[in-house]
């Protein structure tokens, strides 16, 4: 028989002991749905990735000279992406944008960039049919950041 949960009348806990432990274990891997406020950041990320030429410029087969190594190209393209994100934030929400722009370097805004990129990853996991043209670029950026930046933009995905 179903048990009444501690949540109050009308809340039914229909899972038995084995099923509930499996549900708890599964919840560690199920991403949280993107909220309405986070969708603003998601649109910001999608817009920045749409116009970014990261993969076009980094993955080109050309000889890198001592002035223009592949790591230098990655740093420049990531700086461009971060500037795009910052600019789109200012255009969308002046108050949030001004707060972000008070910090002079991208490293100072590490938590903002981590948040925005995590929202994109979480959205793609829960909606595999979305972000088809931009998700690959996002993954390449996340893979290249440890070798080219002094800070990490990858964080754990927020799960249930």
N, C-alpha and C positions, 0 to 999 in steps of 0.2 A: 504494500500500500504506500502511496506517496506520503511524504512527510511534509509538514508545514515548516518552512524555513524561518529563521529568526527575523526575516525582513517584515513580518506582520501577516495579517490575514490576507488570503488570496495569493500569496507567494508560495508556489509549490516546488519542492525540491524532488524531482522525479528520478534522480540518479542514485543508483545503489553505491555501495562503498567502492567496488572495483571500477565502476564507470566514472565515479567522481574523481578518483585518483588519476584516471586516464585523461579526464577533462582538464584537471589541474596541470598535468604534464604537458598536454597539448597547448595550453594557454601560454606557455613559455615561448612558443614559436609562432603564435598568431599575432600579426601586427595590429595595432590599434587603428581604427578607422580615422582618416584625416578629417579634422573638425572644420567648421566653417571659417574660423580665423586662420587656420593653417592653409586653407585653400588659396588664400591671398598670396601666401609665400610660395605655394605650388605654382600658381600662374606666373609669379615673378621668376621662378626657376625655369619654367618652360620657355618663357620669353627670352631669358638670357641664353639658354642652351640653343634655342632656335637660331639666334644671330651669331653665336660664338663660332669661330673657325678653328677651334682647338684641334680636332682630328685632322683637318685639312692641312694645318701648318706643322703639326708635330710628327705626323706619320708619313710625311712626304719623303720619298727616297731621294736624298740629295746629299752631297758632301758637306758636312758641317766643318767650318773652318775654326781656327782658334778663337775668332771673335764671336762666332755664333754656334755654340755647341748645342746638342739636343736638349740638355738640361736647361740652358739659357732660354731656348725656345719654349720649353714647357713652363718655365717661370714666367715668361712674358705673357703667354697665353692664359695662364691661371690668373695673373694680375688683371688681364683684360676681362676675364669672366667675373672676377670679384668686383671690378669697377662697374661692370654692367649690372650686377645684382644690386650694388649700392645705389647706382643711378636710378634704377627702376623702383627701388624702395623709396627714394626721395620723391620721385614723380607720383607714386601711389599714396604715400603717407608722409607728408612733410615732417610731422612731429617725430615719427620713428626714424626717418631719414636723417634729420638733424642730429638726433641722438647717436646714430651710427657714425656719422661723419665727424663727430668730435674726436674720435680716435684716429690718429694719423696713419697708422699702419694696418694692413690686413690682419696681421697676427693679433692685434688688439681686438679685432672683431671676430675672432675665431669661433666663439660660441654662436654668433649669428649665422656664419657660413655653415657650421656643423648642423644647426637646426634646419636650415633651408634644404641642405643636401639630404638629410635624414628623412625629411618629409617627402622628398621626391622618391627616395628608395622605398619607403613604406607604401606610398601610393602605387608604385609599380608592382609591388608584391601583391597587393590586394586587388589590383586591376591590371592583369597581364596584357589585356588588349589595348591599353593606353600607353602613351609616351613611346611609340614605336620608333620614331626617328631621333629622339633625343636621349633615350636611356643609355644607349651604348656610349655616347659621348660622356655622360655622367660617370659611368663605370670606369672609363679610361682615365678621367680626371682623378677619381678616387684612388686608382691604382698608381698613378704617377706622382701624387703629392708627397709620399714619404721620401722619394728620392730627389725631389726638387724644391721642397719648402721646408722651413725650419719648424713648422707646426703641422698638426694633423687635422684634416677636415672630416675624417670619418669618425662616426660615433655608433654606438649600439642602437639597433632599431627598437623603438618603443613598442612593447608587446602587451597583450592583455594581461 
